Amino acid sequence: MASSFSLVIVHYHLRTGGVSRVVERAAEALRQRGVNVAVMVGEAPPDDSPLAGSAVVVDGLGYDEPNRMADPDLLYDRMTAAARAALGKDPDLWHVHNHAVGKNGALPIVVKRLAEQGCRLLLQCHDFAEDGRPVNYGHLIGATGGGDPSALDDWLYPRAEHVHYGLLNQRDRNLLIDAGFDPDLLHVISNPVVAPMTEQATDPPRTDSRRFILYPVRAIRRKNLGEFLLWTLLGREDERFAVTLPATSPTEKPYYERWKQFANEQRIDIEFDYTLTSGLPFSQILRSADALVTTSIAEGFGLAFLEPWLVERPIVGRNLPDITDDFRAHGVDLSHLYHRLDVPESWFDGLPLAERLEQSLAATRRAYRKPCEYRHVDRALGSICREGGIDFGRIDEPLQETVLRRLQSDPGAVEAIRPGSLNPSDACDAQTIEKNASIVREQYNPNSYAHQLRNLYGAMLLTGPGTVEMHSASAVLDVFLDPERFNMLRAVHE
């Protein structure tokens, strides 16, 4: 493939965040290989962005303001004109990030028009409005003008030979296949993984002889902090536990503060906000730990399962097979992680588990303007309850608190939990850590990411424009709302 093709990479902004880092690394790697790249965003990049001096800012491309949306025709004219000005010609290919996530109601309309004009499009979906973001989905519905959910079928997901989709993992690819997408036009694009900057090569001095078990995360709800408290409660005397960052958004902060209060009341020895209290740079915080934990119940790419190996630390806790199967296929050993954390179903006798599940499922489906029927509740309950066990990570905070209180009052009850120990000391030996680190460095480095993109771009450049139809947005919503995927920790609360 010739390296002199022209490319526009489109995102809403370059603020600190995962997608922004991906855009920056892709642009740098592709330019080094002679690709004529223009990066287009909706607001000026921060001064510390590598693209601060070169990104093209287009008015109307950023996040919509409340009850306000850019004019799609005007945004189309601005974006195409800006692309020609930056590249000196019409681009050979458009790479658009998160076009349908519901942050900008005009962008999907622009994308459809680009497709109808025969422009080659790679639409990379890091996140979905259909996946736990009903407010975003409602914004997309409102952007259609009539407020009719079925109207999204006409413009959200274009279908043509010259329109390809990039996904973070095989799970998302399989879901879109189930929704009727052409598998040949769906591509898993693994994010680049780079170790945190190390301010010094050696580990920080130890001031505590106990083994340090760290959850390096901003403790939003889907990170399942209650499960980390459970492991803290069951920890040995020679172990200490900490979580790095607090939740800060108005919707997430109350859940986090509730867990802090609960831990204080129950005298569960956990250090909150460790990044803020330790005074250490983040890379040194990671290296100060003996093991890193994840109890998250939902991830996008799954950086938490790869990054720890690059700082020579094991990751322990909950596995997410629909995310990590991609890593396992490359040889990363995560066999020590558990898929479920089951507590006895009998512990919930007399508790309103089914009622709470029905309420949260109905509220979530209602937020997406979908009815909730008994069969939906039955399927959701059947996936949470298996062989006499309830998956702790699928129930909500009040029910999790009930389990934690029981363990506090009856330490012997831990014998009924599966698994009954986090085993951070024995999870991985030095050979496993080095093997996994080597695989991550080889398979997920920025050069590998650029190679993935170049190969995909090359295949797309060989394809001429085809007839544009539309995928069913309703079918996409249905696969994401499958009751067997439902988790009470991601429920909408009215």
N, C-alpha and C positions, 0 to 999 in steps of 0.2 A: 504494500500500500504506500502510495506517495505520502510524504510527511507534510506537504505544503497545503493541505486542505484547510478550510477556515471553519471555525467553530464558535458558537455563542453558548456560554454556560449561564443559566438564569437561576437566580435565587432572590428571595425577598430582601435579605440583608447579609451582612458579614459580622454580626455581633458574635460574641463568644458562644460557641455551641458546636455540637457534633457535625451538623450539615455544613456550617461555615468552614470548619477545618477541612472537611472533605473537598469542598470547592477550592479552597486555597491550595491544598496539596495537589489536586488534579491539575489546576491551571499551571502551577510551577513545573510539574513533571512533564506535562504536554508541551509547554513552551521550550523546555530543554531539548525536546525531541523535534523541534522545528515546526510544530503545529501553530497556526495563526489563531490565537485564542483571544476572545473578548469575554470578560466577565461582566454581567449585567445585573444590577441590584436596584432596590427601590429606595435606598437611603445611603448617605455617605458612610463608607466604612470607618470604623474606629482607627485612630492613628497607629495603633500597634498591629493592624492587619497587614500582612505581606502585600495585599492588593490595594492598600490605601491610596496609592498614587496612580493606579491604572484602572480600577473598576469603573464601569460606566453607570452613572446613576440616572434612572428613568423615573420621572414623576408618575405616581399611580401604581407602581409595581410593588410597593411595600404592603404591610398589613393594612387592611381596611380600618378606618376609624369607626366607632359605634354608629350604626344606622347610616353609614355612608360608604359608597362604593365608587371606584373609578369607572369612567365611561369606557366600555370595552373597545369601541371603535377608535377612540382617541388613544387608548393604551396600545392597541395594535399598531397604529401609525407611528407612535413614539418609539416602540420597541424595534420595528423594522427599520426605521430611519436611523436609530442609534446604532444598530448592527452594521448597516452599510457604512456609516461614518467611521466606526471603529476599525472595520476590516478592509475598507476600500472596495467592498463588493457585497453582494448578498451572501450570507453564510451557506456553506455546504451542509451544515447540520446544526440543529438546536438541541442542547442538552438542558432540560428544564427540571428543576428539583421541586418536588412536593406541589405540583400544580393543582391537585385536587384536595389538599388538606383542609381547605375551608378558611384560610387566612386572608384570601383575596378573591372576592366573588367574580371579578372580571377576568382573571387569568385563565380559567378553564375555557371561557368563550374565545379568548385570544388564541389559545392552543388549538382549539377546534378549527379556527379560521386558518391558522398556519398549516394545519394538516390538509384542509381543503385547497390551499394554494400549492400543494405538492411539496411542502418543506419536509425534509427528513427530521423526525423528532425522536429523541430518546427521553422518555418521561420517567424520571427516577422517583419512585415513591418510598421515601424513608418512613413516612407516617401516613395514616389513613384517617379521614374524618369519621369513617364508619367504625373505627376501633377505639371506642371509649371517649369520643369527642363529639357528643350530640350537639353542643352549642355551635361548633364549626359546621356540622352537617346542616343545622338549621339555617346558618348564614348562607350556605350554598343554595338551599331551597328558596330562601328569600331573594337570592340574586337572580332566580329565574323570572321574577316579576310577578307571577301568579301565586307563588307560595305553594305550588303543588309538587309533592315529592316525586311523582312520576315524571315530571318535566326534566329531572336530572338525567333520565335515560337519553335525552336528545343532545346532551352536550358535555357530559362530564368525562367520559372515557372514549376517545376516538379509536376507531378500529380500521386499520389499513396496512398494506404491506410496508409502507415507509414510516409507520409509527410503531416504535418498540417501547417496551417497559422494562425499567431496571428495578429490581427488588433487593432488599437487604438479606433475605434468607429464603430457604426452600419452603418454609411455611407459607410465606406470603405468595410465593409462586404457585403453590398447590391450591391456595384459596382462590386465586384468580382463575386458575384452570377450572376449578369447580364452578366458578361463576360464568364460564363460557369463553374465556380468553384463549387465543391460539397459543399453545405452548411454545411454538417456534419464535414467537415475538416477545417472550418473557425471559429475562436474564437475571440470574443472581449475580450481583456485583458486590463483592466483599469490600468493606471499608478498610482503608489502611490503618495499621496499628503501630503506634510509635510509643516507646517507653517514655514516661514522664521525665522531664528535664532533671538531671541529677546535679544538685549543687556541689556534691562531693561524692566520690566513688565509694567511700567506706560507709558502713552502717553508723547511725548516730549512737552515742554512748547510752548504755542501759542504766536507768535509774531505778528500775524495779525488777526483781528477780523472777517475777511471775511471767508465764507465757502470755503474750499480748495477742488477743484475737480481735481483729479490726473489721468493721463493716464500712468500707470507703465509699460513701454514698451520700447524696442529698436525700434525706429521709422522707420522700413523698410517699403517698399512700400505697402505690403499687410495689414499693420496695419491701412491703410486708414486715414492718418493724416489729410487730407482735411476735413473729416467729424468731426474730433475733433475740428478743427478750426471753423467750422460752429457753433458747440455748444458753443465755446468760444465767438464767435461773438454775439450769442443770449443770453449769460449769463447775470445774473442780476448784479447790482452794488455791491451787497454784496457777490459776488462770485469771486474767482480767479482760474485760470486754469494753469496746468503745465504738461509737458511730461518729462519723466525721462532721457532717454538715446538717443544719436544721432545714426543714421545709420553710419556705418564706412566702409562697403565694397565698392569697386570702382563702382559697378553697382547700389548700393542703395543710396550712399551718395549724388549724384546730385539731386535726388528727394527730399531728406530731406532738402538740402541747398536751393532748390527752394522754399519750403514752409516757411522756416525761412525768406527768403527775401520777399516773398509775405506778410507774417504777418507784417513785419516791414513797408513795403510800405503802407499797408492798415490800419496800426495802430490797429491791432488786439492784444489785451493785453493777451499774453500767455508767460509763462516762459518755455524756452527750456532748455534741458540738466540739469534738476533739480538735478539729482543725483550728477553731477559734481560740481554744484554751491552751493548746500545746505550744504555740509560738513557732512551730517547725514548718518549713516549706512542705508542700504536699508530697513531693517525691521522698523526702526524708520520713514523713509520716508513714508512707507505705513501707519503707525499709525498716522502720522501727518495729513493725509487726512480725510475729512469728507465723501467722496465717491470716489470710483475708477471707471474708465471708460474703456470700450472697444468699439472701432469702427471697429475692425478688420473684414476683409471679408473672411479670410481663416485661419483655425487652424488645428492642428493635433489632439492631445488629448483634448485640451481645458482647460488647467490649469488656465487660466485667469478667468474662470467662477466658479472656486472652491476655489482657494487660498484666495481671499479677505475675505471670511467668517471666515477663521481661524485667521485673525487679526481683527475681529469684525467690518468689514467695508462692506457696500453694494457695489455691482457691478452694474453699470447702463450703458445703451447704447444699442448697436446692438446685437441682438441674432443671433446665427447660429444654427437653429433647427437640422440640420443633425449632428451636434456635441452634442448639449445640450440635445437632446431627451434621450440620455443615462442617463444623470444626472436627468432629470425630472422623468424618470422611477423609480429612487431610492428615489424620493420625494423632490429633491432640487427645491425650488420655484424661478423660473426666469420669472414669468409671467409679471413683470414690464418692461422687455426688449422689444424692437421693432424688427420686422423681416425685415422691409424695411423702408427707409427714402425717402418718395416720394416728389418730387418737380414737379410743373405742367409741363406737356409736352409742353404746349404753350410757356413756357420760352425758348424753344430751337428752336422756329421758326426762320429760317434764319441761324441757326448754323449747322455746318457740322456733326451732331450726327451720322447719318447713314453712312456717308463716313468714319468718324474716326473709327466707329465700324468695318466696312468692312475691313479697312486697318489693324487694330490691330488683328482681327480674322484671316485674311489671313496670316499675318506675323507669328502668333503663329502656325497655322496649317502647314505652309511651313517649319517652324523650325523642325517640327516633320515629315517632308516629306509627308505631307498629302495635297490633293487639297482643295481649298475653293470654294464652289459652292453657288449660290444664296440662295438655301434652307437653308444652314448653317447660312447665315447672317440673313435670315428672322426669323429663330427659335431663334437666339440669341437676336435679336431686340425685338421679342415678349415676351421674358422672362424679359427683362429690362424694357419695357414699359407695364404698366398694368393700365387699367381703367383711362386713362388720366394722369397717373403719371410716372415719371422716377425715378428709384431708384438711389439716389445720390451715393451710395457706389459701383455702377456698372459702372460708367463713369470715364473717365481719368482725369488727373490733370487740363489740360486747360479748360475742360468743367466744372469741379468743381469750378475753379477760377471764371468763368463767373457767376455762381450762387452766390458765395460769394460777388462778386462786386455788384450784383443786390441788395442783402440784405443790403450791406453797404449804397447804395444810396437810398434805399427805405425800411426802417425798417418795415413798415406796411406789406410788402410782406410776412413776416413770417406767416401770417394768412393762407397762401395757402400751407404751408408745413405740412406734416403729418408724424410723430407726430410733434407738434409745440413747445415742451418743453422737455428737458431732465429730469426735475423734480427730481434731486438728493435729495432734501430735503424730498420728500414725497414717494420715491420709496419703502423704506422698513422700517418697524418699528423694534424695538428691539427684538420682539418676532420672526419675520421672520429671522433676522440675527442669533439669537441663534439656531433656528430650523435648518437652513441650515448648520451652523457650526457643529452641532451635527451629521447631516447626513454625512457630509464630513469626520469627524473624524471616524465615524463608518464604512463607506462603502469604503473609499479610503485610509486607513492607510497602512503602509508597511506590517503589518501582514495579512491584507486582500489580498494584492497583492501576498504574498508568498502562501497563501491558494489557490488562483486562479491557480497559477502555479503548485502547488503540485497536485491538482485535475486533471489538464490537463495532466501533466506528467504521472500520474497514469493510466489514460485512454489510453495513447499512449503506455505505457509499456505492456499493455495487447494485443497489436496488433502486429501481425507478418508482415514481409515485403510482399508487393504486387508488381504487375507488374507496372513498371514505364512508364508512358506516359508523354505528355507535354500539359499544357494548352496553349491556343492561346495568345501569347503576343500581337498580333495585336488586339484581342478583348479587352484586358485590356486597350490598348491605346485608342481605340474607345470610351469606356465608360468614360474615363477621359476627352476626347476631345468633349464630348457631347456639342453642341452649347448652349443648355439651361443652362449649368453650366458656360458659359464663362463670365469672368469679365475683363473689360478693364484695371483694376489696376494690373492684372497678365499677361498682354499681353507681347509678345516678341516684342522688337523694333529693327529693322534692321538698 
